[in-house]
């Protein structure tokens, strides 16, 4: 498990250095990416003349419960250092996790390009609902499903 965590951390660090989360965001770039303690990574996020320091924890995945537990910690850090962002970085964050983070004031970014960094009065960058490159749309014929079950909210009709 420790090796898996180190591999995830190394891949996220490299993705940040390669600007992967910021593809299709002209004028946004990351610089000075370093492995940092007590956080997993520290980097500068730049847009034009605006620059903000980001301290981040890298998580392979994060549960809603974990997000609830770290929200007060992030709020305290933001109150102490008002000119910096404190973020969660993950290979992917679910739409639900993104929504929770925004509502709780937790900065985040993932490798699919979902980003929410908010340093009031200094820097705001938000892009959500980006799909992970690992998600492949299915081209198979749809299976028969029970459209009356609670899992389904849409009814698809085949005109053939």
Contact map, one row per residue, 1 for C-alpha under 8 A:
1111100000000000000000000000000000000000000000000000000000000000000000000000000000000000000000000000000000000000000000000000000000000000000000000000000000000000
1111110000000000000000000000000000000000000000000000000000000000000000000000000000000000000000000000000000000000000000000000000000000000000000000000000000000000
1111111000000000000000000000000000000000000000000000000000000000000000000000000000000000000000000000000000000000000000000000000000000000000000000000000000000000
1111111100000000000000000000000000000000000000000000000000000000000000000000000000000000000000000000000000000000000000000000000000000000000000000000000000000000
1111111110000000000000000000000000000000000000000000000000010000000000000000000000000000000000000000000000000000000000000000000000000000000000000000000000000000
0111111111000000000000000000000000000000000000000000000000000000000000000000000000000000000000000000000000000000000000000000000000000000000000000000000000000000
0011111111100000000000000000000000000000000000000000000000000000000000000000000000000000000000000000000000000000000000000000000000000000000000000000000000000000
0001111111110000000000000000000000000000000000000000000000010000000000000000000000000000001000000000000000000000000000000000000000000000000000000000000000000000
0000111111111000000000000000000000000001000000000000000001000000000000000000000000000000000000000000000000000000000000000000000000000000000000000000000000000000
0000011111111100000000000000000000000000000000000000000000000000000000000000000000000000000000000000000000000000000000000000000000000000000000000000000000000000
0000001111111110000000000000000000000000000000000000000000000000000000000000000000000000000000000000000000000000000000000000000000000000000000000000000000000000
0000000111111111000000000000000000000000000000000000000001000000000000000000000000000000111000000000000000000010000000000000000000000000000000000000000000000000
0000000011111111100000000000000011100000100000000000000000000000000000000000000000000000000000000000000000000000000000000000000000000000000000000000000000000000
0000000001111111110000000000000000000000000000000000000000000000000000000000000000000000000000000000000000000000000000000000000000000000000000000000000000000000
0000000000111111111110000000000000000000000000000000000000000000000000000000000000000000000000000000000000000010000000000000000000000000000000000000000000000000
0000000000011111111110000000010010000000000000000000000000000000000000000000000000000000000000000000000000000000000000000000000000000000000000000000000000000000
0000000000001111111100000000011010000000000000000000000000000000000000000000000000000000000000000000000000000000000000000000000000000000000000000000000000000000
0000000000000111111100000000000000000000000000000000000000000000000000000000000000000000000000000000000000000000000000000000000000000000000000000000000000000000
0000000000000011111111100000110000000000000000000000000000000000000000000000000000000000000000000000000000000000000000000000000000000000000000000000000000000000
0000000000000011111111100000000000000000000000000000000000000000000000000000000000000000000000000000000000000011100000000000000000000000000000000000000000000000
0000000000000011001111100000000000000000000000000000000000000000000000000000000000000000000000000000000000001111111000000000000000000000000000000000000000000000
0000000000000000001111111001100000000000000000000000000000000000000000000000000000000000000000000000000000000000100000000000000000000000000000000000000000000000
0000000000000000001111111100000000000000000000000000000000000000000000000000000000000000000000000000000000000000100000000000000000000000000000000000000000000000
0000000000000000000001111100000000000000000000000000000000000000000000000000000000000000000000000000000000000000000000000000000000000000000000000000000000000000
0000000000000000000001111111000000000000000000000000000000000000000000000000000000000000000000000000000000000000000000000000000000000000000000000000000000000000
0000000000000000000000111111000000000000000000000000000000000000000000000000000000000000000000000000000000000000000000000000000000000000000000000000000000000000
0000000000000000000000001111100000000000000001110000000000000000000000000000000000000000000000000000000000000000000000000000000000000000000000000000000000000000
0000000000000000000001001111110000000000000011110000000000000000000000000000000000000000000000000000000000000000000000000000000000000000000000000000000000000000
0000000000000000001001000011111000000000000011100000000000000000000000000000000000000000000000000000000000000000000000000000000000000000000000000000000000000000
0000000000000001101000000001111110000000001111000000000000000000000000000000000000000000000000000000000000000000000000000000000000000000000000000000000000000000
0000000000000000100000000000111110000000001111000000000000000000000000000000000000000000000000000000000000000000000000000000000000000000000000000000000000000000
0000000000000000000000000000011111000000011100000000000000000000000000000000000000000000000000000000000000000000000000000000000000000000000000000000000000000000
0000000000001001100000000000011111100000111100000000000000000000000000000000000000000000000000000000000000000000000000000000000000000000000000000000000000000000
0000000000001000000000000000000111110000111000000000000000000000000000000000000000000000000000000000000000000000000000000000000000000000000000000000000000000000
0000000000001000000000000000000011111011110000000000000000000000000000000000000000000000000000000000000000000000000000000000000000000000000000000000000000000000
0000000000000000000000000000000001111111110000000000000000000000000000000000000000000000000000000000000000000000000000000000000000000000000000000000000000000000
0000000000000000000000000000000000111111100000000000000000000000000000000000000000000000000000000000000000000000000000000000000000000000000000000000000000000000
0000000000000000000000000000000000011111000000000000000000000000000000000000000000000000000000000000000000000000000000000000000000000000000000000000000000000000
0000000000000000000000000000000000111111110000000000001110000000000000000000000000000000000000000000000000000000000000000000000000000000000000000000000000000000
0000000010000000000000000000000000111111110000000000001111000000000000000000000000000000000000000000000000000000000000000000000000000000000000000000000000000000
0000000000001000000000000000000011111011111000000000001111000000000000000000000000000000000000000000000000000000000000000000000000000000000000000000000000000000
0000000000000000000000000000000111110011111100000000111100000000000000000000000000000000000000000000000000000000000000000000000000000000000000000000000000000000
0000000000000000000000000000011111000000111110000000111000000000000000000000000000000000000000000000000000000000000000000000000000000000000000000000000000000000
0000000000000000000000000000011110000000011111000011110000000000000000000000000000000000000000000000000000000000000000000000000000000000000000000000000000000000
0000000000000000000000000001111000000000001111100011110000000000000000000000000000000000000000000000000000000000000000000000000000000000000000000000000000000000
0000000000000000000000000011111000000000000111111111000000000000000000000000000000000000000000000000000000000000000000000000000000000000000000000000000000000000
0000000000000000000000000011100000000000000011111110000000000000000000000000000000000000000000000000000000000000000000000000000000000000000000000000000000000000
0000000000000000000000000011000000000000000001111110000000000000000000000000000000000000000000000000000000000000000000000000000000000000000000000000000000000000
0000000000000000000000000000000000000000000001111110000000000000000000000000000000000000000000000000000000000000000000000000000000000000000000000000000000000000
0000000000000000000000000000000000000000000001111111000000000000000000000000000000000000000000000000000000000000000000000110000000000000000000000000000000000000
0000000000000000000000000000000000000000000111111111100000000000000000000000000000000000000000000000000000000000000000000010000000000000000000000000000000000000
0000000000000000000000000000000000000000000111000111110000000000000000000000000000111000000000000000000000000000000000100110000000000000000000000000000000000000
0000000000000000000000000000000000000000011110000011111000000000000000000000000000111000000000000000000000000000000000000000000000000000000000000000000000000000
0000000000000000000000000000000000000000011110000001111100000000000000000000000000011110000000000000000000000000000000000000000000000000000000000000000000000000
0000000000000000000000000000000000000011111000000000111110000000000000000000000000011110000000000000000000000000000000000000000000000000000000000000000000000000
0000000000000000000000000000000000000011110000000000011111000000000000000000000000000111100000000000000000000000000000000000000000000000000000000000000000000000
0000000000000000000000000000000000000011100000000000001111100000000000000000000000000011100000000000000000000000000000000000000000000000000000000000000000000000
0000000010010000000000000000000000000001100000000000000111110000000000000000000000000001110000000000000000000000000000000000000000000000000000000000000000000000
0000000000000000000000000000000000000000000000000000000011111100000000000000000000000001111000000000000000000000000000000000000000000000000000000000000000000000
0000100100000000000000000000000000000000000000000000000001111100000000000000000000000000011000000000000000000000000000000000000000000000000000000000000000000000
0000000000000000000000000000000000000000000000000000000000111110000000000000000000000000011110000000000000000000000000000000000000000000000000000000000000000000
0000000000000000000000000000000000000000000000000000000000111111011000000000000000000000000010000000000000000000000000000000000000000000000000000000000000000000
0000000000000000000000000000000000000000000000000000000000001111111000000000000000000000000000001000000000000000000000000000000000000000000000000000000000000000
0000000000000000000000000000000000000000000000000000000000000111111100000000000000000000000000001001000000000000000000000000000000000000000000000000000000000000
0000000000000000000000000000000000000000000000000000000000000011111110000000000000000000000000000000000000000000000000000000000000000000000000000000000000000000
0000000000000000000000000000000000000000000000000000000000000111111111000000000000000000000000000000000000000000000000000000000000000000000000000000000000000000
0000000000000000000000000000000000000000000000000000000000000111111111100000000000000000000000001001100000000000000000000000000000000000000000000000000000000000
0000000000000000000000000000000000000000000000000000000000000001111111110000000000000000000000000000000000000000000000000000000000000000000000000000000000000000
0000000000000000000000000000000000000000000000000000000000000000111111111000000000000000000000000000000000000000000000000000000000000000000000000000000000000000
0000000000000000000000000000000000000000000000000000000000000000011111111100000000000000000000000000000000000000000000000000000000000000000000000000000000000000
0000000000000000000000000000000000000000000000000000000000000000001111111110000000000000000000000000000111000000000000000000000000000000000000000000000000000000
0000000000000000000000000000000000000000000000000000000000000000000111111111000000000000000000000000000000000000000000000000000000000000000000000000000000000000
0000000000000000000000000000000000000000000000000000000000000000000011111111100000000000000000000000000000000000000000000000000000000000000000000000000000000000
0000000000000000000000000000000000000000000000000000000000000000000001111111110000000100000000000000000011000000000000000000000000000000000000000000000000000000
0000000000000000000000000000000000000000000000000000000000000000000000111111111000000000000000000000000011000000000000000000000000000000000000000000000000000000
0000000000000000000000000000000000000000000000000000000000000000000000011111111100000000000000000000000000000000000000000000000000000000000000000000000000000000
0000000000000000000000000000000000000000000000000000000000000000000000001111111110000100000000000000000000000000000000000000000000000000000000000000000000000000
0000000000000000000000000000000000000000000000000000000000000000000000000111111111011100000000000000000000000000000000000000000000000000000000000000000000000000
0000000000000000000000000000000000000000000000000000000000000000000000000011111111000000000000000000000000000000000000000000000000000000000000000000000000000000
0000000000000000000000000000000000000000000000000000000000000000000000000001111111000000000000000000000000000000000000000000000000000000000000000000000000000000
0000000000000000000000000000000000000000000000000000000000000000000000000000111111110000000000000000000000000000000000000000000000000000000000000000000000000000
0000000000000000000000000000000000000000000000000000000000000000000000000000011111111000000000000000000000000000000000110000000000000000000000000000000000000000
0000000000000000000000000000000000000000000000000001100000000000000000000000000011111000000000000000000000000000000000100100000000000000000000000000000000000000
0000000000000000000000000000000000000000000000000001111000000000000000000000010011111100000000000000000000000000000000100000000000000000000000000000000000000000
0000000000000000000000000000000000000000000000000001111000000000000000000000010001111110000000000000000000100000000011100000000000000000000000000000000000000000
0000000000000000000000000000000000000000000000000000011100000000000000000100110000011111000000000000000001100000000000000000000000000000000000000000000000000000
0000000000000000000000000000000000000000000000000000011110000000000000000000000000001111100000000000000001111000000010000000000000000000000000000000000000000000
0000000000000000000000000000000000000000000000000000000111100000000000000000000000000111110000000000000001111000000000000000000000000000000000000000000000000000
0000000000010000000000000000000000000000000000000000000111100000000000000000000000000011111000000000000000011100000000000000000000000000000000000000000000000000
0000000000010000000000000000000000000000000000000000000001111000000000000000000000000001111110000000000000001110000000000000000000000000000000000000000000000000
0000000100010000000000000000000000000000000000000000000000111000000000000000000000000000111110000000000000000111000000000000000000000000000000000000000000000000
0000000000000000000000000000000000000000000000000000000000001000000000000000000000000000011111000000000000000111000000000000000000010000000000000000000000000000
0000000000000000000000000000000000000000000000000000000000001100000000000000000000000000011111101100000000001100010000000000000000000000000000000000000000000000
0000000000000000000000000000000000000000000000000000000000000000000000000000000000000000000111111100000000000000000000000000000000000000000000000000000000000000
0000000000000000000000000000000000000000000000000000000000000000000000000000000000000000000011111110000000000000000000000000000110000000000000000000000000000000
0000000000000000000000000000000000000000000000000000000000000000000000000000000000000000000001111111000000000000000000000000000000000000000000000000000000000000
0000000000000000000000000000000000000000000000000000000000000011001000000000000000000000000011111111100000000000000000000000000000000000000000000000000000000000
0000000000000000000000000000000000000000000000000000000000000000000000000000000000000000000011111111110000010000000000000000000100000000000000000000000000000000
0000000000000000000000000000000000000000000000000000000000000000000000000000000000000000000000111111111000000000000000000000000000000000000000000000000000000000
0000000000000000000000000000000000000000000000000000000000000001001000000000000000000000000000011111111100000000000000000000000000000000000000000000000000000000
0000000000000000000000000000000000000000000000000000000000000000001000000000000000000000000000001111111111110000000000000000000000000000000000000000000000000000
0000000000000000000000000000000000000000000000000000000000000000000000000000000000000000000000000111111111100000000100000000000000000000000000000000000000000000
0000000000000000000000000000000000000000000000000000000000000000000000000000000000000000000000000011111111000000000000000000000000000000000000000000000000000000
0000000000000000000000000000000000000000000000000000000000000000000000100000000000000000000000000001111111000000000000000000000000000000000000000000000000000000
0000000000000000000000000000000000000000000000000000000000000000000000100110000000000000000000000000111111100000000000000000000000000000000000000000000000000000
0000000000000000000000000000000000000000000000000000000000000000000000100110000000000111000000000000111111110000000000000000000000000000000000000000000000000000
0000000000000000000000000000000000000000000000000000000000000000000000000000000000001111000000000000110011111000001111000000000000000000000000000000000000000000
0000000000000000000000000000000000000000000000000000000000000000000000000000000000000011100000000100100001111100011110000000000000000000000000000000000000000000
0000000000000000000010000000000000000000000000000000000000000000000000000000000000000011110010000000000000111110111110000000000000000000000000000000000000000000
0000000000000000000010000000000000000000000000000000000000000000000000000000000000000000111110000000000000011111111000000000000000000000000000000000000000000000
0000000000010010000110000000000000000000000000000000000000000000000000000000000000000000011100000000000000001111110000000000000000010000000000000000000000000000
0000000000000000000110000000000000000000000000000000000000000000000000000000000000000000001100000000000000000111110000000000000001111000000000000000000000000000
0000000000000000000111100000000000000000000000000000000000000000000000000000000000000000000000000000000000001111111000000000001101000000000000000000000000000000
0000000000000000000010000000000000000000000000000000000000000000000000000000000000000000000010000000000000011111111100000000011111000000000000000000000000000000
0000000000000000000010000000000000000000000000000000000000000000000000000000000000000000000000000000000000111100111110000000111100000000000000000000000000000000
0000000000000000000000000000000000000000000000000000000000000000000000000000000000000000000000000000010000111000011111000001111100000000000000000000000000000000
0000000000000000000000000000000000000000000000000000000000000000000000000000000000001010000000000000000000111000001111100011110000000000000000000000000000000000
0000000000000000000000000000000000000000000000000000000000000000000000000000000000001000000000000000000000100000000111110011110000000000000000000000000000000000
0000000000000000000000000000000000000000000000000001000000000000000000000000000001111000000000000000000000000000000011111111000000000000000000000000000000000000
0000000000000000000000000000000000000000000000000000000000000000000000000000000001000000000000000000000000000000000001111111000000000000000000000000000000000000
0000000000000000000000000000000000000000000000000000000000000000000000000000000000000000000000000000000000000000000000111110000000000000000000000000000000000000
0000000000000000000000000000000000000000000000000101000000000000000000000000000000100000000000000000000000000000000000111111000000000000000000000000000000000000
0000000000000000000000000000000000000000000000000111000000000000000000000000000000000000000000000000000000000000000011111111100000000000000000000000000000000000
0000000000000000000000000000000000000000000000000000000000000000000000000000000000000000000000000000000000000000000111110111110000000000000000000000000000000000
0000000000000000000000000000000000000000000000000000000000000000000000000000000000000000000000000000000000000000001111000011111000000000000000000000000000000000
0000000000000000000000000000000000000000000000000000000000000000000000000000000000000000000000000000000000000000011111000001111100000000000000000000000000000000
0000000000000000000000000000000000000000000000000000000000000000000000000000000000000000000000000000000000000000111100000000111111000000000000000000000000000000
0000000000000000000000000000000000000000000000000000000000000000000000000000000000000000000000100100000000000000111100000000011111000000000000000000000000000000
0000000000000000000000000000000000000000000000000000000000000000000000000000000000000000000000100000000000000000010000000000001111100000000000000000000000000000
0000000000000000000000000000000000000000000000000000000000000000000000000000000000000000000000000000000000000001110000000000001111110000000000000000000000000000
0000000000000000000000000000000000000000000000000000000000000000000000000000000000000000000000000000000000000001000000000000000011111010000000000000000000000000
0000000000000000000000000000000000000000000000000000000000000000000000000000000000000000000100000000000000000011000000000000000001111110000000000000000000000000
0000000000000000000000000000000000000000000000000000000000000000000000000000000000000000000000000000000000000001000000000000000000111111000000000000000000000000
0000000000000000000000000000000000000000000000000000000000000000000000000000000000000000000000000000000000000000000000000000000000011111000000000000000000000000
0000000000000000000000000000000000000000000000000000000000000000000000000000000000000000000000000000000000000000000000000000000000111111100000000000000000000000
0000000000000000000000000000000000000000000000000000000000000000000000000000000000000000000000000000000000000000000000000000000000001111110000000000000000000000
0000000000000000000000000000000000000000000000000000000000000000000000000000000000000000000000000000000000000000000000000000000000000011111000000000000000000000
0000000000000000000000000000000000000000000000000000000000000000000000000000000000000000000000000000000000000000000000000000000000000001111100000000000000000000
0000000000000000000000000000000000000000000000000000000000000000000000000000000000000000000000000000000000000000000000000000000000000000111110000000000000000000
0000000000000000000000000000000000000000000000000000000000000000000000000000000000000000000000000000000000000000000000000000000000000000011111000000000000000000
0000000000000000000000000000000000000000000000000000000000000000000000000000000000000000000000000000000000000000000000000000000000000000001111100000000000000000
0000000000000000000000000000000000000000000000000000000000000000000000000000000000000000000000000000000000000000000000000000000000000000000111110000000000000000
0000000000000000000000000000000000000000000000000000000000000000000000000000000000000000000000000000000000000000000000000000000000000000000011111000000000000000
0000000000000000000000000000000000000000000000000000000000000000000000000000000000000000000000000000000000000000000000000000000000000000000001111100000000000000
0000000000000000000000000000000000000000000000000000000000000000000000000000000000000000000000000000000000000000000000000000000000000000000000111110000000000000
0000000000000000000000000000000000000000000000000000000000000000000000000000000000000000000000000000000000000000000000000000000000000000000000011111100000000000
0000000000000000000000000000000000000000000000000000000000000000000000000000000000000000000000000000000000000000000000000000000000000000000000001111100111100000
0000000000000000000000000000000000000000000000000000000000000000000000000000000000000000000000000000000000000000000000000000000000000000000000000111110100000000
0000000000000000000000000000000000000000000000000000000000000000000000000000000000000000000000000000000000000000000000000000000000000000000000000111111100000000
0000000000000000000000000000000000000000000000000000000000000000000000000000000000000000000000000000000000000000000000000000000000000000000000000001111110000000
0000000000000000000000000000000000000000000000000000000000000000000000000000000000000000000000000000000000000000000000000000000000000000000000000000111110000000
0000000000000000000000000000000000000000000000000000000000000000000000000000000000000000000000000000000000000000000000000000000000000000000000000011111111100000
0000000000000000000000000000000000000000000000000000000000000000000000000000000000000000000000000000000000000000000000000000000000000000000000000010011111100000
0000000000000000000000000000000000000000000000000000000000000000000000000000000000000000000000000000000000000000000000000000000000000000000000000010000111110000
0000000000000000000000000000000000000000000000000000000000000000000000000000000000000000000000000000000000000000000000000000000000000000000000000010000111111000
0000000000000000000000000000000000000000000000000000000000000000000000000000000000000000000000000000000000000000000000000000000000000000000000000000000001111100
0000000000000000000000000000000000000000000000000000000000000000000000000000000000000000000000000000000000000000000000000000000000000000000000000000000000111110
0000000000000000000000000000000000000000000000000000000000000000000000000000000000000000000000000000000000000000000000000000000000000000000000000000000000011111
0000000000000000000000000000000000000000000000000000000000000000000000000000000000000000000000000000000000000000000000000000000000000000000000000000000000001111
0000000000000000000000000000000000000000000000000000000000000000000000000000000000000000000000000000000000000000000000000000000000000000000000000000000000000111
